């Protein structure tokens, strides 16, 4: 009889443990459902921007200002400075597109553009994420330039697009903008 009672005690303890685990899992599911359906949480994850320039650019610095910003979810992009400031740790994707000016208008066939992380924060933390070079030599056409980078960033990192050499062209028409800078959060990470 003692063996049967011990087995019953063991089974009862296992049943209690399973019931406790079921309660914990049920509470976690309820928490997660409430958390992920909370609009304030969802909004904090919706970080994206898309900005366009409406003019030629030939200064060797951060490309700015961006005149038209149809998307700036999270308000992390500054159109006046051309700087995106990372709100929290995560994986982000950035892209930049422009058109090189014709040699006869820009005086050079060369152009170099970089997507840069932490340009001014700490010089040793500066990192080139993507770079494009074009040397059209004596060609007199128009040349599209494209950059992309997907990167793990920390809170307060800064991302900029920089012109190192040459000139970018834009039509000057609000219906035909050619210089675009954008980015978005892919997934938020927790340290």
OpenMM code with the backbone's topology and positions (N, CA, C; nanometers):
from openmm import Vec3, app, unit

residues = "UNK UNK UNK UNK UNK UNK UNK UNK UNK UNK UNK UNK UNK UNK UNK UNK UNK UNK UNK UNK UNK UNK UNK UNK UNK UNK UNK UNK UNK UNK UNK UNK UNK UNK UNK UNK UNK UNK UNK UNK UNK UNK UNK UNK UNK UNK UNK UNK UNK UNK UNK UNK UNK UNK UNK UNK UNK UNK UNK UNK UNK UNK UNK UNK UNK UNK UNK UNK UNK UNK UNK UNK UNK UNK UNK UNK UNK UNK UNK UNK UNK UNK UNK UNK UNK UNK UNK UNK UNK UNK UNK UNK UNK UNK UNK UNK UNK UNK UNK UNK UNK UNK UNK UNK UNK UNK UNK UNK UNK UNK UNK UNK UNK UNK UNK UNK UNK UNK UNK UNK UNK UNK UNK UNK UNK UNK UNK UNK UNK UNK UNK UNK UNK UNK UNK UNK UNK UNK UNK UNK UNK UNK UNK UNK UNK UNK UNK UNK UNK UNK UNK UNK UNK UNK UNK UNK UNK UNK UNK UNK UNK UNK UNK UNK UNK UNK UNK UNK UNK UNK UNK UNK UNK UNK UNK UNK UNK UNK UNK UNK UNK UNK UNK UNK UNK UNK UNK UNK UNK UNK UNK".split()
positions = [
    Vec3(0.0797, -0.1197, 0.0000),
    Vec3(0.0000, 0.0000, 0.0000),
    Vec3(0.0843, 0.1266, 0.0000),
    Vec3(0.1977, 0.1219, 0.0727),
    Vec3(0.2845, 0.2390, 0.0808),
    Vec3(0.3345, 0.2813, -0.0575),
    Vec3(0.3635, 0.1839, -0.1403),
    Vec3(0.4126, 0.2137, -0.2756),
    Vec3(0.3036, 0.2846, -0.3557),
    Vec3(0.1816, 0.2391, -0.3453),
    Vec3(0.0706, 0.3013, -0.4187),
    Vec3(0.0482, 0.4434, -0.3686),
    Vec3(0.0540, 0.4633, -0.2358),
    Vec3(0.0358, 0.5984, -0.1804),
    Vec3(0.1473, 0.6915, -0.2260),
    Vec3(0.2716, 0.6418, -0.2303),
    Vec3(0.3824, 0.7241, -0.2765),
    Vec3(0.3644, 0.7605, -0.4238),
    Vec3(0.3196, 0.6635, -0.5035),
    Vec3(0.2961, 0.6923, -0.6455),
    Vec3(0.1840, 0.7935, -0.6619),
    Vec3(0.0801, 0.7830, -0.5808),
    Vec3(-0.0294, 0.8805, -0.5859),
    Vec3(0.0199, 1.0189, -0.5437),
    Vec3(0.1021, 1.0249, -0.4415),
    Vec3(0.1583, 1.1534, -0.3986),
    Vec3(0.2439, 1.2159, -0.5095),
    Vec3(0.3225, 1.1324, -0.5741),
    Vec3(0.4070, 1.1817, -0.6841),
    Vec3(0.3200, 1.2329, -0.7985),
    Vec3(0.2173, 1.1566, -0.8356),
    Vec3(0.1276, 1.1976, -0.9457),
    Vec3(0.0526, 1.3256, -0.9096),
    Vec3(0.0111, 1.3375, -0.7809),
    Vec3(-0.0587, 1.4580, -0.7371),
    Vec3(0.0352, 1.5794, -0.7443),
    Vec3(0.1610, 1.5616, -0.7052),
    Vec3(0.2590, 1.6698, -0.7113),
    Vec3(0.2846, 1.7105, -0.8572),
    Vec3(0.2920, 1.6115, -0.9454),
    Vec3(0.3112, 1.6405, -1.0879),
    Vec3(0.1913, 1.7158, -1.1446),
    Vec3(0.0717, 1.6767, -1.1050),
    Vec3(-0.0504, 1.7432, -1.1507),
    Vec3(-0.0542, 1.8880, -1.1022),
    Vec3(-0.0164, 1.9105, -0.9771),
    Vec3(-0.0116, 2.0468, -0.9242),
    Vec3(0.0915, 2.1302, -1.0000),
    Vec3(0.2057, 2.0709, -1.0288),
    Vec3(0.3101, 2.1415, -1.1031),
    Vec3(0.2607, 2.1770, -1.2432),
    Vec3(0.1928, 2.0821, -1.3078),
    Vec3(0.1375, 2.1085, -1.4415),
    Vec3(0.0317, 2.2181, -1.4363),
    Vec3(-0.0531, 2.2156, -1.3341),
    Vec3(-0.1555, 2.3201, -1.3198),
    Vec3(-0.0894, 2.4569, -1.2992),
    Vec3(0.0157, 2.4590, -1.2187),
    Vec3(0.0877, 2.5847, -1.1967),
    Vec3(0.1524, 2.6351, -1.3242),
    Vec3(0.2088, 2.5421, -1.4004),
    Vec3(0.2714, 2.5791, -1.5279),
    Vec3(0.1660, 2.6287, -1.6261),
    Vec3(0.0509, 2.5648, -1.6277),
    Vec3(-0.0586, 2.6071, -1.7156),
    Vec3(-0.1013, 2.7496, -1.6802),
    Vec3(-0.1107, 2.7787, -1.5509),
    Vec3(-0.1481, 2.9135, -1.5073),
    Vec3(-0.0433, 3.0155, -1.5521),
    Vec3(0.0854, 2.9831, -1.5339),
    Vec3(0.1922, 3.0736, -1.5767),
    Vec3(0.1879, 3.0985, -1.7270),
    Vec3(0.1720, 2.9915, -1.8047),
    Vec3(0.1645, 3.0066, -1.9502),
    Vec3(0.0414, 3.0868, -1.9913),
    Vec3(-0.0699, 3.0626, -1.9258),
    Vec3(-0.1920, 3.1391, -1.9545),
    Vec3(-0.1730, 3.2866, -1.9256),
    Vec3(-0.1067, 3.3179, -1.8141),
    Vec3(-0.0796, 3.4579, -1.7803),
    Vec3(0.0143, 3.5218, -1.8821),
    Vec3(0.1161, 3.4476, -1.9262),
    Vec3(0.2093, 3.5005, -2.0255),
    Vec3(0.1372, 3.5257, -2.1570),
    Vec3(0.0535, 3.4345, -2.2002),
    Vec3(-0.0216, 3.4539, -2.3251),
    Vec3(-0.1109, 3.5763, -2.3140),
    Vec3(-0.1787, 3.5910, -2.2018),
    Vec3(-0.2656, 3.7076, -2.1821),
    Vec3(-0.1836, 3.8368, -2.1847),
    Vec3(-0.0691, 3.8360, -2.1159),
    Vec3(0.0193, 3.9537, -2.1157),
    Vec3(0.0647, 3.9871, -2.2577),
    Vec3(0.1117, 3.8856, -2.3310),
    Vec3(0.1620, 3.9090, -2.4661),
    Vec3(0.0526, 3.9614, -2.5581),
    Vec3(-0.0668, 3.9062, -2.5471),
    Vec3(-0.1774, 3.9544, -2.6302),
    Vec3(-0.2079, 4.1006, -2.5998),
    Vec3(-0.2133, 4.1344, -2.4723),
    Vec3(-0.2383, 4.2741, -2.4347),
    Vec3(-0.1241, 4.3643, -2.4797),
    Vec3(0.0000, 4.3184, -2.4607),
    Vec3(0.1172, 4.3987, -2.4946),
    Vec3(0.1243, 4.4258, -2.6446),
    Vec3(0.1134, 4.3209, -2.7244),
    Vec3(0.1302, 4.3365, -2.8689),
    Vec3(0.0092, 4.3997, -2.9367),
    Vec3(-0.1021, 4.4062, -2.8699),
    Vec3(-0.2191, 4.4742, -2.9254),
    Vec3(-0.2328, 4.6172, -2.8748),
    Vec3(-0.1422, 4.6599, -2.7878),
    Vec3(-0.1441, 4.7963, -2.7348),
    Vec3(-0.0954, 4.8915, -2.8439),
    Vec3(-0.1784, 4.9871, -2.8874),
    Vec3(-0.1382, 5.0785, -2.9951),
    Vec3(-0.0110, 5.1570, -2.9647),
    Vec3(0.0123, 5.1925, -2.8390),
    Vec3(0.1334, 5.2690, -2.8075),
    Vec3(0.2585, 5.1851, -2.8303),
    Vec3(0.2504, 5.0546, -2.8060),
    Vec3(0.3644, 4.9668, -2.8305),
    Vec3(0.3862, 4.9525, -2.9804),
    Vec3(0.2780, 4.9298, -3.0549),
    Vec3(0.2900, 4.9146, -3.1994),
    Vec3(0.3445, 5.0417, -3.2631),
    Vec3(0.2988, 5.1587, -3.2179),
    Vec3(0.3471, 5.2840, -3.2734),
    Vec3(0.4954, 5.3033, -3.2461),
    Vec3(0.5425, 5.2585, -3.1291),
    Vec3(0.6834, 5.2768, -3.0966),
    Vec3(0.7724, 5.1902, -3.1857),
    Vec3(0.7190, 5.0904, -3.2495),
    Vec3(0.7975, 5.0057, -3.3383),
    Vec3(0.7898, 5.0525, -3.4829),
    Vec3(0.6996, 5.1426, -3.5146),
    Vec3(0.6802, 5.1863, -3.6517),
    Vec3(0.7705, 5.3062, -3.6801),
    Vec3(0.8958, 5.2784, -3.7086),
    Vec3(0.9940, 5.3819, -3.7361),
    Vec3(1.0294, 5.3730, -3.8843),
    Vec3(1.0025, 5.4799, -3.9583),
    Vec3(1.0355, 5.4835, -4.1002),
    Vec3(1.0373, 5.6278, -4.1479),
    Vec3(1.1140, 5.6514, -4.2543),
    Vec3(1.1147, 5.7845, -4.3144),
    Vec3(1.1444, 5.7740, -4.4631),
    Vec3(1.0981, 5.8733, -4.5361),
    Vec3(1.1255, 5.8876, -4.6788),
    Vec3(1.1310, 6.0368, -4.7063),
    Vec3(1.2445, 6.0837, -4.7569),
    Vec3(1.2636, 6.2264, -4.7796),
    Vec3(1.3198, 6.2487, -4.9196),
    Vec3(1.2862, 6.3643, -4.9776),
    Vec3(1.3319, 6.3973, -5.1125),
    Vec3(1.3856, 6.5403, -5.1165),
    Vec3(1.4837, 6.5613, -5.2032),
    Vec3(1.5390, 6.6950, -5.2270),
    Vec3(1.4806, 6.7496, -5.3558),
    Vec3(1.4693, 6.8825, -5.3600),
    Vec3(1.4163, 6.9488, -5.4781),
    Vec3(1.5175, 7.0515, -5.5273),
    Vec3(1.6402, 7.0055, -5.5517),
    Vec3(1.7421, 7.0964, -5.6013),
    Vec3(1.8763, 7.0288, -5.6137),
    Vec3(1.9632, 7.0895, -5.6933),
    Vec3(2.0982, 7.0404, -5.7141),
    Vec3(2.1774, 7.0502, -5.5845),
    Vec3(2.2739, 6.9582, -5.5666),
    Vec3(2.3561, 6.9581, -5.4452),
    Vec3(2.5004, 6.9335, -5.4851),
    Vec3(2.5930, 7.0227, -5.4416),
    Vec3(2.7341, 7.0046, -5.4776),
    Vec3(2.8297, 7.0427, -5.3648),
    Vec3(2.7823, 7.0435, -5.2407),
    Vec3(2.8658, 7.0749, -5.1251),
    Vec3(2.9179, 6.9440, -5.0671),
    Vec3(3.0456, 6.9395, -5.0360),
    Vec3(3.1062, 6.8156, -4.9840),
    Vec3(3.0757, 6.8008, -4.8348),
    Vec3(2.9567, 6.7524, -4.8039),
    Vec3(2.9118, 6.7367, -4.6655),
    Vec3(2.7884, 6.6469, -4.6635),
    Vec3(2.7211, 6.6416, -4.5489),
    Vec3(2.5955, 6.5681, -4.5362),
    Vec3(2.4947, 6.6278, -4.6337),
    Vec3(2.4275, 6.5431, -4.7073),
    Vec3(2.3289, 6.5903, -4.8039),
    Vec3(2.2059, 6.6374, -4.7275),
    Vec3(2.1738, 6.7658, -4.7434),
    Vec3(2.0631, 6.8292, -4.6736),
    Vec3(2.0380, 6.9657, -4.7375),
    Vec3(1.9340, 7.0341, -4.7116),
    Vec3(1.8128, 6.9853, -4.6459),
    Vec3(1.7287, 6.9028, -4.7423),
    Vec3(1.6347, 6.8317, -4.6871),
    Vec3(1.5370, 6.7572, -4.7668),
    Vec3(1.4072, 6.8359, -4.7604),
    Vec3(1.3612, 6.8803, -4.8776),
    Vec3(1.2481, 6.9721, -4.8866),
    Vec3(1.1130, 6.9038, -4.8668),
    Vec3(1.1040, 6.7799, -4.9103),
    Vec3(0.9760, 6.7097, -4.9073),
    Vec3(0.9943, 6.5819, -4.8269),
    Vec3(0.9132, 6.5654, -4.7223),
    Vec3(0.9226, 6.4485, -4.6344),
    Vec3(0.7824, 6.3906, -4.6194),
    Vec3(0.7403, 6.3064, -4.7155),
    Vec3(0.6057, 6.2499, -4.7067),
    Vec3(0.5880, 6.1467, -4.5960),
    Vec3(0.7001, 6.0959, -4.5411),
    Vec3(0.6920, 5.9938, -4.4362),
    Vec3(0.8021, 6.0195, -4.3337),
    Vec3(0.7634, 6.0339, -4.2073),
    Vec3(0.8605, 6.0475, -4.0982),
    Vec3(0.7977, 5.9907, -3.9713),
    Vec3(0.7630, 5.8617, -3.9771),
    Vec3(0.6985, 5.7929, -3.8653),
    Vec3(0.7977, 5.7783, -3.7513),
    Vec3(0.7655, 5.8328, -3.6371),
    Vec3(0.8541, 5.8314, -3.5216),
    Vec3(0.9352, 5.9584, -3.5090),
    Vec3(0.9318, 6.0439, -3.6119),
    Vec3(1.0009, 6.1744, -3.6106),
    Vec3(1.1502, 6.1603, -3.5790),
    Vec3(1.2153, 6.0578, -3.6333),
    Vec3(1.3574, 6.0348, -3.6056),
    Vec3(1.4489, 6.0974, -3.7106),
    Vec3(1.3911, 6.1425, -3.8223),
    Vec3(1.4702, 6.2028, -3.9295),
    Vec3(1.4536, 6.3540, -3.9261),
    Vec3(1.5651, 6.4256, -3.9323),
    Vec3(1.5635, 6.5721, -3.9362),
    Vec3(1.5839, 6.6178, -4.0804),
    Vec3(1.4796, 6.6679, -4.1462),
    Vec3(1.4938, 6.7126, -4.2852),
    Vec3(1.5942, 6.8268, -4.3008),
    Vec3(1.6037, 6.9144, -4.2026),
    Vec3(1.6931, 7.0296, -4.2158),
    Vec3(1.8407, 6.9890, -4.2081),
    Vec3(1.8743, 6.8883, -4.1266),
    Vec3(2.0145, 6.8474, -4.1123),
    Vec3(2.0490, 6.7228, -4.1941),
    Vec3(1.9475, 6.6468, -4.2392),
    Vec3(1.9726, 6.5234, -4.3127),
    Vec3(2.0182, 6.4084, -4.2245),
    Vec3(1.9907, 6.4166, -4.0935),
    Vec3(2.0374, 6.3155, -3.9970),
    Vec3(1.9196, 6.2331, -3.9454),
    Vec3(1.9360, 6.0997, -3.9477),
    Vec3(1.8423, 6.0070, -3.8837),
    Vec3(1.9055, 5.9655, -3.7519),
    Vec3(1.8331, 5.9859, -3.6402),
    Vec3(1.8812, 5.9468, -3.5076),
    Vec3(1.8046, 5.8231, -3.4626),
    Vec3(1.8767, 5.7179, -3.4309),
    Vec3(1.8183, 5.5886, -3.3952),
    Vec3(1.7483, 5.5988, -3.2593),
    Vec3(1.6182, 5.5624, -3.2529),
    Vec3(1.5449, 5.5742, -3.1263),
    Vec3(1.5723, 5.4606, -3.0277),
    Vec3(1.6036, 5.3415, -3.0796),
    Vec3(1.6323, 5.2282, -2.9918),
    Vec3(1.7049, 5.1195, -3.0702),
    Vec3(1.7690, 5.0291, -2.9963),
    Vec3(1.8475, 4.9202, -3.0543),
    Vec3(1.7607, 4.8382, -3.1497),
    Vec3(1.8144, 4.8106, -3.2683),
    Vec3(1.7406, 4.7301, -3.3639),
    Vec3(1.8159, 4.7125, -3.4939),
    Vec3(1.7537, 4.6382, -3.5835),
    Vec3(1.8058, 4.6188, -3.7188),
    Vec3(1.7293, 4.7158, -3.8088),
    Vec3(1.8021, 4.7984, -3.8825),
    Vec3(1.7443, 4.9014, -3.9683),
    Vec3(1.7943, 4.8837, -4.1115),
    Vec3(1.7128, 4.9307, -4.2051),
    Vec3(1.7523, 4.9317, -4.3462),
    Vec3(1.7446, 5.0752, -4.3971),
    Vec3(1.8479, 5.1187, -4.4700),
    Vec3(1.8536, 5.2531, -4.5272),
    Vec3(1.8817, 5.2439, -4.6760),
    Vec3(1.8335, 5.3435, -4.7500),
    Vec3(1.8585, 5.3494, -4.8935),
    Vec3(1.8714, 5.4950, -4.9361),
    Vec3(1.9476, 5.5156, -5.0402),
    Vec3(1.9676, 5.6488, -5.0946),
    Vec3(1.9747, 5.6354, -5.2457),
    Vec3(1.9116, 5.7272, -5.3167),
    Vec3(1.9156, 5.7268, -5.4631),
    Vec3(1.9278, 5.8709, -5.5111),
    Vec3(2.0073, 5.8892, -5.6151),
    Vec3(2.0254, 6.0228, -5.6724),
    Vec3(2.0659, 6.0085, -5.8184),
    Vec3(2.0803, 6.1216, -5.8836),
    Vec3(2.1214, 6.1253, -6.0236),
    Vec3(2.2440, 6.2155, -6.0334),
    Vec3(2.3512, 6.1637, -6.0940),
    Vec3(2.4716, 6.2440, -6.1136),
    Vec3(2.4467, 6.3456, -6.2238),
    Vec3(2.4977, 6.4657, -6.2014),
    Vec3(2.4848, 6.5699, -6.3036),
    Vec3(2.5697, 6.5362, -6.4251),
    Vec3(2.5288, 6.5897, -6.5383),
    Vec3(2.6077, 6.5757, -6.6598),
    Vec3(2.7415, 6.6465, -6.6414),
    Vec3(2.8457, 6.5918, -6.7022),
    Vec3(2.9792, 6.6482, -6.6866),
    Vec3(2.9823, 6.7942, -6.7302),
    Vec3(2.9146, 6.8277, -6.8369),
    Vec3(2.9207, 6.9638, -6.8869),
    Vec3(2.8558, 7.0635, -6.7906),
    Vec3(2.7717, 7.0154, -6.6970),
    Vec3(2.7101, 7.1043, -6.5987),
    Vec3(2.7832, 7.1010, -6.4655),
    Vec3(2.8422, 6.9876, -6.4298),
    Vec3(2.9044, 6.9754, -6.2973),
    Vec3(3.0549, 6.9960, -6.3002),
    Vec3(3.1141, 6.9946, -6.4183),
    Vec3(3.2576, 7.0171, -6.4276),
    Vec3(3.3422, 6.8947, -6.3989),
    Vec3(3.2821, 6.7864, -6.3593),
    Vec3(3.3569, 6.6636, -6.3325),
    Vec3(3.2707, 6.5429, -6.3674),
    Vec3(3.3366, 6.4358, -6.4054),
    Vec3(3.2653, 6.3119, -6.4322),
    Vec3(3.2594, 6.2223, -6.3107),
    Vec3(3.3251, 6.2644, -6.1995),
    Vec3(3.3334, 6.1788, -6.0817),
    Vec3(3.2313, 6.2201, -5.9760),
    Vec3(3.1844, 6.1183, -5.9030),
    Vec3(3.0987, 6.1423, -5.7876),
    Vec3(3.1217, 6.0287, -5.6881),
    Vec3(3.1203, 6.0620, -5.5574),
    Vec3(3.1311, 5.9632, -5.4506),
    Vec3(3.0304, 6.0003, -5.3424),
    Vec3(2.9500, 5.9028, -5.3022),
    Vec3(2.8499, 5.9212, -5.1966),
    Vec3(2.8661, 5.8072, -5.0969),
    Vec3(2.8451, 5.8383, -4.9686),
    Vec3(2.8522, 5.7360, -4.8636),
    Vec3(2.7296, 5.7450, -4.7738),
    Vec3(2.6846, 5.6286, -4.7256),
    Vec3(2.5943, 5.6215, -4.6107),
    Vec3(2.6856, 5.6007, -4.4903),
    Vec3(2.6736, 5.6886, -4.3898),
    Vec3(2.7682, 5.6891, -4.2790),
    Vec3(2.6953, 5.6788, -4.1459),
    Vec3(2.7540, 5.6009, -4.0558),
    Vec3(2.7051, 5.5882, -3.9181),
    Vec3(2.7938, 5.6734, -3.8285),
    Vec3(2.7312, 5.7549, -3.7448),
    Vec3(2.7997, 5.8333, -3.6414),
    Vec3(2.9096, 5.9236, -3.6976),
    Vec3(2.8720, 6.0058, -3.7910),
    Vec3(2.9658, 6.0971, -3.8565),
    Vec3(3.0354, 6.1892, -3.7570),
    Vec3(2.9599, 6.2467, -3.6629),
    Vec3(3.0180, 6.3465, -3.5734),
    Vec3(3.0187, 6.3056, -3.4267),
    Vec3(2.9502, 6.2006, -3.3878),
    Vec3(2.9379, 6.1676, -3.2460),
    Vec3(3.0749, 6.1431, -3.1842),
    Vec3(3.1439, 6.0417, -3.2287),
    Vec3(3.2803, 6.0102, -3.1846),
    Vec3(3.3543, 5.9656, -3.3105),
    Vec3(3.4591, 6.0373, -3.3499),
    Vec3(3.5274, 6.0030, -3.4753),
    Vec3(3.5689, 5.8566, -3.4858),
    Vec3(3.6074, 5.7944, -3.3757),
    Vec3(3.6494, 5.6538, -3.3818),
    Vec3(3.5318, 5.5599, -3.4054),
    Vec3(3.4074, 5.6081, -3.3810),
    Vec3(3.2891, 5.5254, -3.4054),
    Vec3(3.2322, 5.5460, -3.5451),
    Vec3(3.2874, 5.6400, -3.6220),
    Vec3(3.2393, 5.6663, -3.7576),
    Vec3(3.2600, 5.5406, -3.8420),
    Vec3(3.1573, 5.5049, -3.9165),
    Vec3(3.1672, 5.3844, -3.9982),
    Vec3(3.0938, 5.4068, -4.1300),
    Vec3(3.1583, 5.3740, -4.2405),
    Vec3(3.0947, 5.3809, -4.3714),
    Vec3(3.0120, 5.2536, -4.3887),
    Vec3(2.8818, 5.2710, -4.4111),
    Vec3(2.7919, 5.1566, -4.4279),
    Vec3(2.7790, 5.1146, -4.5739),
    Vec3(2.7876, 5.2118, -4.6636),
    Vec3(2.7782, 5.1837, -4.8068),
    Vec3(2.8422, 5.3002, -4.8812),
    Vec3(2.8941, 5.2710, -5.0001),
    Vec3(2.9605, 5.3752, -5.0777),
    Vec3(2.9408, 5.3471, -5.2258),
    Vec3(2.9243, 5.4536, -5.3022),
    Vec3(2.9143, 5.4394, -5.4466),
    Vec3(3.0089, 5.5401, -5.5105),
    Vec3(3.0805, 5.4936, -5.6128),
    Vec3(3.1715, 5.5788, -5.6908),
    Vec3(3.1279, 5.5713, -5.8361),
    Vec3(3.1412, 5.6818, -5.9041),
    Vec3(3.1153, 5.6819, -6.0477),
    Vec3(3.2150, 5.7749, -6.1115),
    Vec3(3.2817, 5.7280, -6.2147),
    Vec3(3.3706, 5.8133, -6.2934),
    Vec3(3.3287, 5.7969, -6.4380),
    Vec3(3.2554, 5.8945, -6.4845),
    Vec3(3.2013, 5.8861, -6.6206),
    Vec3(3.2994, 5.9394, -6.7232),
    Vec3(3.4190, 5.9792, -6.6792),
    Vec3(3.5249, 6.0286, -6.7679),
    Vec3(3.4685, 6.1344, -6.8621),
    Vec3(3.4632, 6.1058, -6.9899),
    Vec3(3.4164, 6.2045, -7.0873),
    Vec3(3.2702, 6.1848, -7.1252),
    Vec3(3.2008, 6.0979, -7.0569),
    Vec3(3.0611, 6.0740, -7.0903),
    Vec3(2.9778, 6.1946, -7.0497),
    Vec3(2.8757, 6.2194, -7.1272),
    Vec3(2.7930, 6.3371, -7.1014),
    Vec3(2.6489, 6.3007, -7.0713),
    Vec3(2.6244, 6.1836, -7.0154),
    Vec3(2.4881, 6.1411, -6.9854),
    Vec3(2.4504, 6.1682, -6.8405),
    Vec3(2.3395, 6.1088, -6.8004),
    Vec3(2.2916, 6.1143, -6.6629),
    Vec3(2.3116, 5.9756, -6.6036),
    Vec3(2.3510, 5.9691, -6.4761),
    Vec3(2.3863, 5.8410, -6.4178),
    Vec3(2.3182, 5.8227, -6.2829),
    Vec3(2.2358, 5.7183, -6.2690),
    Vec3(2.1700, 5.6935, -6.1403),
    Vec3(2.2682, 5.6346, -6.0393),
    Vec3(2.2512, 5.6742, -5.9135),
    Vec3(2.3351, 5.6270, -5.8038),
    Vec3(2.2446, 5.5671, -5.6969),
    Vec3(2.2798, 5.4489, -5.6478),
    Vec3(2.1967, 5.3809, -5.5477),
    Vec3(2.2855, 5.3244, -5.4371),
    Vec3(2.2422, 5.3429, -5.3122),
    Vec3(2.3100, 5.2868, -5.1962),
    Vec3(2.2068, 5.2198, -5.1075),
    Vec3(2.2459, 5.1101, -5.0435),
    Vec3(2.1604, 5.0431, -4.9450),
    Vec3(2.2469, 4.9861, -4.8347),
    Vec3(2.1905, 4.9799, -4.7148),
    Vec3(2.2614, 4.9163, -4.6034),
    Vec3(2.1593, 4.8653, -4.5031),
    Vec3(2.1824, 4.7456, -4.4538),
    Vec3(2.1039, 4.6891, -4.3446),
    Vec3(2.2015, 4.6694, -4.2300),
    Vec3(2.1675, 4.7268, -4.1125),
    Vec3(2.2678, 4.7353, -4.0070),
    Vec3(2.2037, 4.7264, -3.8680),
    Vec3(2.2797, 4.6704, -3.7743),
    Vec3(2.2424, 4.6633, -3.6327),
    Vec3(2.2879, 4.7944, -3.5691),
    Vec3(2.1944, 4.8713, -3.5150),
    Vec3(2.2262, 5.0029, -3.4580),
    Vec3(2.1814, 5.0126, -3.3131),
    Vec3(2.2527, 5.0947, -3.2379),
    Vec3(2.2208, 5.1213, -3.0981),
    Vec3(2.1461, 5.2540, -3.0875),
    Vec3(2.0754, 5.2713, -2.9773),
    Vec3(2.0059, 5.3966, -2.9502),
    Vec3(2.1040, 5.5138, -2.9606),
    Vec3(2.0623, 5.6206, -3.0258),
    Vec3(2.1363, 5.7459, -3.0459),
    Vec3(2.2431, 5.7396, -3.1551),
    Vec3(2.2601, 5.6249, -3.2240),
    Vec3(2.3447, 5.6250, -3.3431),
    Vec3(2.2824, 5.7208, -3.4441),
    Vec3(2.3654, 5.7767, -3.5319),
    Vec3(2.3157, 5.8681, -3.6342),
    Vec3(2.3560, 5.8173, -3.7722),
    Vec3(2.2634, 5.8287, -3.8678),
    Vec3(2.2883, 5.7863, -4.0049),
    Vec3(2.2722, 5.9073, -4.0963),
    Vec3(2.3696, 5.9261, -4.1874),
    Vec3(2.3641, 6.0356, -4.2835),
    Vec3(2.4055, 5.9851, -4.4213),
    Vec3(2.3645, 6.0578, -4.5232),
    Vec3(2.4132, 6.0382, -4.6600),
    Vec3(2.5054, 6.1558, -4.6879),
    Vec3(2.6277, 6.1272, -4.7379),
    Vec3(2.7266, 6.2326, -4.7556),
    Vec3(2.7821, 6.2337, -4.8977),
    Vec3(2.7945, 6.3521, -4.9515),
    Vec3(2.8573, 6.3710, -5.0816),
    Vec3(3.0045, 6.4033, -5.0582),
    Vec3(3.0952, 6.3194, -5.1101),
    Vec3(3.2382, 6.3413, -5.0927),
    Vec3(3.3023, 6.4060, -5.2143),
    Vec3(3.2417, 6.3847, -5.3316),
    Vec3(3.2987, 6.4364, -5.4553),
    Vec3(3.1892, 6.4453, -5.5601),
    Vec3(3.1940, 6.5489, -5.6432),
    Vec3(3.1012, 6.5614, -5.7540),
    Vec3(2.9769, 6.6403, -5.7185),
    Vec3(2.8732, 6.6190, -5.7980),
    Vec3(2.7481, 6.6934, -5.7828),
    Vec3(2.6298, 6.6019, -5.8091),
    Vec3(2.5194, 6.6312, -5.7400),
    Vec3(2.3939, 6.5606, -5.7632),
    Vec3(2.2997, 6.6542, -5.8373),
    Vec3(2.2240, 6.5977, -5.9255),
    Vec3(2.1301, 6.6763, -6.0054),
    Vec3(1.9891, 6.6544, -5.9551),
    Vec3(1.9091, 6.7579, -5.9627),
    Vec3(1.7659, 6.7426, -5.9428),
    Vec3(1.6946, 6.8357, -6.0385),
    Vec3(1.5786, 6.7965, -6.0794),
    Vec3(1.5068, 6.8703, -6.1836),
    Vec3(1.4554, 7.0052, -6.1358),
    Vec3(1.4355, 7.0211, -6.0052),
    Vec3(1.3768, 7.1439, -5.9535),
    Vec3(1.2253, 7.1438, -5.9616),
    Vec3(1.1685, 7.0391, -6.0185),
    Vec3(1.0234, 7.0278, -6.0302),
    Vec3(0.9705, 6.9393, -5.9176),
    Vec3(0.8696, 6.9857, -5.8428),
    Vec3(0.8147, 6.9026, -5.7350),
    Vec3(0.7470, 6.7751, -5.7860),
    Vec3(0.7219, 6.7683, -5.9157),
    Vec3(0.6615, 6.6479, -5.9743),
    Vec3(0.7657, 6.5497, -6.0265),
    Vec3(0.8944, 6.5854, -6.0185),
    Vec3(0.9991, 6.5010, -6.0747),
    Vec3(1.1240, 6.5069, -5.9866),
    Vec3(1.1108, 6.4581, -5.8635),
    Vec3(1.2207, 6.4609, -5.7670),
    Vec3(1.3106, 6.3401, -5.7865),
    Vec3(1.4419, 6.3614, -5.7784),
    Vec3(1.5356, 6.2551, -5.8133),
    Vec3(1.6281, 6.2119, -5.6996),
    Vec3(1.6353, 6.2885, -5.5911),
    Vec3(1.7217, 6.2533, -5.4786),
    Vec3(1.6349, 6.2084, -5.3625),
    Vec3(1.6504, 6.0818, -5.3219),
    Vec3(1.5683, 6.0212, -5.2165),
    Vec3(1.6573, 5.9621, -5.1081),
    Vec3(1.6120, 5.9765, -4.9846),
    Vec3(1.6799, 5.9139, -4.8705),
    Vec3(1.5713, 5.8571, -4.7809),
    Vec3(1.5849, 5.7299, -4.7442),
    Vec3(1.4825, 5.6680, -4.6605),
    Vec3(1.5390, 5.5559, -4.5765),
    Vec3(1.4561, 5.5099, -4.4850),
    Vec3(1.4962, 5.3993, -4.4007),
    Vec3(1.3817, 5.3535, -4.3135),
    Vec3(1.4000, 5.2376, -4.2530),
    Vec3(1.2955, 5.1845, -4.1660),
    Vec3(1.3527, 5.0808, -4.0709),
    Vec3(1.2840, 5.0649, -3.9608),
    Vec3(1.3177, 4.9636, -3.8618),
    Vec3(1.2687, 4.8288, -3.9137),
    Vec3(1.3565, 4.7304, -3.9131),
    Vec3(1.3170, 4.5941, -3.9507),
    Vec3(1.2670, 4.5210, -3.8274),
    Vec3(1.3478, 4.5215, -3.7218),
    Vec3(1.3078, 4.4552, -3.5976),
    Vec3(1.3779, 4.5214, -3.4800),
    Vec3(1.3048, 4.5371, -3.3724),
    Vec3(1.3614, 4.5926, -3.2508),
    Vec3(1.4346, 4.4835, -3.1746),
    Vec3(1.5502, 4.5161, -3.1164),
    Vec3(1.6291, 4.4204, -3.0405),
    Vec3(1.6388, 4.4677, -2.8963),
    Vec3(1.6499, 4.3724, -2.8077),
    Vec3(1.6623, 4.4030, -2.6652),
    Vec3(1.7960, 4.3510, -2.6195),
    Vec3(1.8723, 4.4349, -2.5508),
    Vec3(2.0081, 4.3988, -2.5079),
    Vec3(2.0100, 4.2841, -2.4144),
] * unit.nanometer
topology = app.Topology()
chain = topology.addChain("A")
for resn in residues:
    res = topology.addResidue(resn, chain)
    for name in ("N", "CA", "C"):
        topology.addAtom(name, app.Element.getBySymbol(name[0]), res)
